[in-house]
């Protein structure tokens, strides 16, 4: 898998998750996770998270189309994915297991974060991407 294909995969995959969290959280999150969104503050936080997700998509797309941004995009992907996974693992320990889809997100975040690290290592060793 090339770095650019990987970044495209991560970009496309993150868009529906971002929209699910922030576009219409009072509709999507009760449907997906049985979460009630009943305050402006919670909606605000979820839309801010959506903005963060979309910002990461911009970085990854930039890395897809710019050779000089490819490595920083991979690093950003690794940090983003493993940071989310670390928070989820902490929640598993402190709070117990959440909805099954959130557990799958954690597994995917760990895998994608580790793949991003490996691709970054491979590209820094002079392999073509």
C-alpha positions as CSV (number, residue, x, y, z in Angstrom):
1,X,0.0,0.0,0.0
2,X,1.3,3.4,-0.9
3,X,1.4,6.3,1.6
4,X,-1.0,8.2,-0.6
5,X,-3.6,5.4,-0.9
6,X,-3.4,5.0,2.9
7,X,-4.0,8.7,3.5
8,X,-6.9,8.6,1.0
9,X,-8.4,5.6,2.9
10,X,-8.1,7.4,6.2
11,X,-9.5,10.6,4.8
12,X,-12.6,9.0,3.3
13,X,-13.2,6.9,6.3
14,X,-13.1,9.8,8.7
15,X,-15.7,11.9,6.9
16,X,-18.8,9.9,7.8
17,X,-17.6,9.7,11.4
18,X,-17.1,13.4,11.6
19,X,-20.5,14.1,10.1
20,X,-22.1,11.6,12.5
21,X,-20.6,13.4,15.5
22,X,-21.2,16.9,14.5
23,X,-23.5,17.6,11.5
24,X,-26.8,16.8,13.3
25,X,-25.7,15.2,16.6
26,X,-29.2,15.4,18.1
27,X,-30.4,13.1,15.4
28,X,-27.4,10.9,14.6
29,X,-26.1,10.1,18.1
30,X,-29.4,8.9,19.6
31,X,-29.8,6.7,16.6
32,X,-26.3,5.3,16.6
33,X,-25.4,5.1,20.3
34,X,-28.6,5.9,22.3
35,X,-27.0,9.2,23.4
36,X,-29.3,12.1,24.2
37,X,-28.0,15.5,23.0
38,X,-30.0,18.0,24.9
39,X,-27.8,21.1,25.5
40,X,-26.2,23.7,23.3
41,X,-22.9,23.1,25.1
42,X,-22.9,19.4,24.2
43,X,-23.8,20.2,20.6
44,X,-21.0,22.8,20.5
45,X,-18.4,20.3,21.8
46,X,-19.5,17.7,19.2
47,X,-19.3,20.2,16.4
48,X,-15.8,21.3,17.6
49,X,-14.8,17.6,17.4
50,X,-16.2,17.4,13.9
51,X,-14.1,20.4,13.0
52,X,-11.0,18.7,14.4
53,X,-11.8,15.6,12.4
54,X,-12.2,17.6,9.2
55,X,-9.0,19.5,9.9
56,X,-7.2,16.1,10.0
57,X,-8.8,15.1,6.7
58,X,-7.4,18.3,5.2
59,X,-3.9,17.5,6.4
60,X,-4.2,13.9,5.0
61,X,-5.5,15.1,1.7
62,X,-2.7,17.6,1.5
63,X,-0.3,14.8,2.1
64,X,-1.9,12.8,-0.7
65,X,-1.2,15.5,-3.2
66,X,2.0,17.0,-2.0
67,X,5.1,14.9,-1.6
68,X,6.6,17.4,0.9
69,X,3.5,17.0,3.1
70,X,3.2,13.2,2.8
71,X,5.4,12.4,5.8
72,X,3.9,15.1,8.1
73,X,0.4,13.8,7.1
74,X,1.4,10.3,8.1
75,X,2.8,11.5,11.4
76,X,-0.4,13.5,12.0
77,X,-2.4,10.4,11.2
78,X,-0.5,8.2,13.6
79,X,-0.8,10.8,16.4
80,X,-4.5,11.3,15.7
81,X,-5.4,7.6,15.6
82,X,-3.3,6.5,18.5
83,X,-4.4,9.5,20.6
84,X,-8.0,8.6,20.0
85,X,-7.2,4.9,20.8
86,X,-5.4,5.9,24.0
87,X,-8.4,7.9,25.2
88,X,-10.8,5.0,24.3
89,X,-8.6,2.5,26.2
90,X,-8.5,4.7,29.2
91,X,-12.3,4.8,29.0
92,X,-12.5,1.0,28.7
93,X,-10.5,0.7,31.9
94,X,-12.3,3.4,33.9
95,X,-15.8,3.2,32.5
96,X,-16.2,-0.3,31.0
97,X,-17.1,-1.3,27.5
98,X,-19.2,1.1,25.4
99,X,-21.3,0.4,22.3
100,X,-19.7,-2.3,20.1
101,X,-19.1,0.2,17.2
102,X,-16.9,2.3,19.5
103,X,-14.9,-0.8,20.4
104,X,-14.4,-1.4,16.6
105,X,-13.3,2.3,16.3
106,X,-10.7,1.7,18.9
107,X,-9.4,-1.4,17.1
108,X,-9.3,0.4,13.8
109,X,-7.5,3.4,15.3
110,X,-4.8,1.2,16.8
111,X,-4.3,-0.6,13.5
112,X,-4.3,2.5,11.4
113,X,-2.0,4.4,13.8
114,X,0.5,1.5,13.7
115,X,0.2,1.3,9.9
116,X,0.9,5.1,9.6
117,X,4.0,4.7,11.8
118,X,5.2,1.8,9.7
119,X,4.6,3.7,6.4
120,X,6.4,6.7,7.9
121,X,9.4,4.5,8.8
122,X,9.4,2.9,5.4
123,X,9.3,6.2,3.6
124,X,12.0,7.7,5.7
125,X,14.3,4.8,4.9
126,X,14.3,5.7,1.2
127,X,11.6,3.4,-0.1
128,X,9.5,4.8,-2.9
129,X,5.8,5.5,-2.2
